[in-house]
Amino acid sequence: MGQLSHYFYELIHQNRLVHGYVFTGDDYESKEHVSTELIKALGCLNKDEVGQPCGVCEHCQKAQNHQLADVVSIQPDGQSIRVNQIRELKEWLSTSPIESNFKLAIIESAETMNPSSANALLTFLEEPVEGVYLVLYTQDKSNLLPTIQSRVQSVHFPRANVSERVAYYIETGVSEAHARIFAKMSSETAQRLVSDYEEADVTNWFKSLNYFYSTLAHRNLHAVILVQTQLKNSLSVQQALDGMDYLLILNHSMLRILSNTEIENLTQAYFINEVIKTKQPSLAHILELNDLILETKQRLQANVAPQLATERLAILASQ
């Protein structure tokens, strides 16, 4: 992260910052950190001789706390970034800065822009405005329209190793047990959980999902009842998707134990072994369960109601 931050310090110091960037790769935390450092460097009046911001002035503190009026972040509305979001963004970018000499917008999950919203953004990229900057987040630049790809510079963020991610989450206040689980999730999912982290809530959520997973692994139709009771309050679309990611991690641990491969550093190893002691599932069923969870994720992303999609998973897994 340090090298990339200094790369942007130098660009700003030398007045070579372009108007559009796409941050690619899986490391969401590093993307967010470098974006914050970029914002600091754009407005800090106390930078050193190489352009590094001071970190303590009012501007730097507001940037660190995401409180600058001239910076905005756009996220998908449901499963996509809609054209009205981009139109509102363009209108916002066309106004004068309030407390800085620049405006900057971050578009997260930029690959979810539909054709209309992508084309609306393209008209802005074709006619950049002085002092206005766009940063797009996506895992792979090829997910964007070729016309957008050609108008932004790409900066790649390879995923940090597990130990680095665990250390990062612990520093932000996450318990070590939860940090080790978050480190196995996608950066976007983990960062979303970290941003709204309450240890007791996450513990209860994992416990509910563990119980649900045990019924799925044991082909127990009681899983349907759990969807309607224990999981009902955590079945927004995003929570359901995050839950499926966690179930996939559990299932991966189960697969590794049943196949006797790489059984060190497994997520929830004690819980998985308890599931096996109760009644060992067949490897064939766990492989099938993996496909069912992935299929449920696809149905959720296609806007199937979370409760219906999860109940379907429970029914099919019990057969």
Secondary structure, 3 states (H helix, E strand, C coil): CHHHHHHHHHHHHCCCCCCEEEEECCCHHHHHHHHHHHHHHHHCCCCCCCCCCCCCCHHHHHHHCCCCCCEEEECCECCEECHHHHHHHHHHHCCCCCCCCCEEEEECCHHHECHHHHHHHHHHHHCCCCCEEEEEECCCHHHCCHHHHCCCEEEECCCCCHHHHHHHHHHCCCCHHHHHHHCCCCHHHHHHHHHCCCHHHHHHHHHHHHHHHHHHHCCCCHHHHHHHCCCHHHCCHHHHHHHHHHHHHHHHHHHHHHCCCCCCCCCCHHHHHHHHHHCCCCHHHHHHHHHHHHHHHHHHHCCCCHHHHHHHHHHHHHC
